[in-house]
């Protein structure tokens, strides 16, 4: 997995964290792309975007950023911070579920827990957007997008579980069934 070039003389702990991201294996439907990390938030950062692609169709998209400030930041409660988002279009009838926000957040918590990603200072939002066409756009079907934005402070230098948990969240939001450890997904046919 490409995680990006590490800036100048990086601390050993950050280099180990980046190596653990590079070693993480995500589901084959998750296509990662290296992007520049933000430069003003922390002295060191790496970032990837990801798309969940099945049968040529993009089902979800997201971004995972790892920030590192050797001096730490009080709000982080540590020296690392994972800053993430995932977004996918859902079935329109799902958009009216009053518990959708709670379900989206539970997906995040379960994905991180199942991947063994230990974290503190976890926070974020779940947003749903319902789009309906009117007048000249009245022929467009209603659509619902769900977006989960979250950040947390990883415990330890092994960031592989955090990236895997985030990748699993991306797949859950995309509507893919969970896979047990060591099981490969069979190709799906889209109708």
Buried (B, 14 or more C-beta within 10 A) or exposed (E): BEBBEBBEEBBEBBBBBBBBBBEBEBBEBBEBEBBEBEEEEBBBBBBBBBBBBBEEEEBBBBBBBBBBBEEBBEEBBBBBBBBBBBBBBBEBEBBEEEEBBEEBBEBBBBBBEBBEBBBEBBEBEBBBEEBEEEEEEEEEEEBBBBBBBBBBBBBBBBBBBBBBBBBBBBBBBBBBEEBEEEEEEEEEEEE
